[in-house]
Every structure is written in C-alpha cells, then in structure tokens.
Amino acid sequence: MKNRLEELRKQNGIKQEDLASALEVSRQTIGSLENGRYNPSIILAFKIARFFGLTIEDIFIYEEEEK
C-alpha cells in the first residue's frame, strides 16, 4: 500500500524520531511505513491520521490488484 507519510512528515518539519515518539512506535517502524515495507494496523493508521489532522484515505492509498 502506498502512502504519503514521508511527504507529510517533511512538510511539517518532523523528524522520524519525533513522529515515532508521538505515535508510540519505533523509528524503524516509521521508516518501514515510509518505504512501503510495512502496512500499519488500523489503530496505528488512525493515530497517524489524527496526528496530521487528516483522514486515513488522505495518507494511505489502497490500490486493488487486478485479477
């Protein structure tokens, strides 16, 4: 799943460490989310959206795979 997390974080001048602390996750988790290696739990997705004052859909882009 694609996301705009890195873009939003940089626009707001927030370091990975600071975002991780605010969301109560590790900096590695933030890096993995930004690189698309990890999809967040629904709870973490809500926390991220709330932190930035956006909806989950504004941050995470779900693209269905073609069958």
Stockholm file with secondary structure:
# STOCKHOLM 1.0

chainA/1-67         MKNRLEELRKQNGIKQEDLASALEVSRQTIGSLENGRYNPSIILAFKIARFFGLTIEDIFIYEEEEK
#=GR chainA/1-67 SS CEECHHHHHHHTTCCHHHHHHHHTSCHHHHHHHHTTSCCCCHHHHHHHHHHHTSCHHHHEECCCCCC
#=GC SS_cons        CEECHHHHHHHTTCCHHHHHHHHTSCHHHHHHHHTTSCCCCHHHHHHHHHHHTSCHHHHEECCCCCC
//
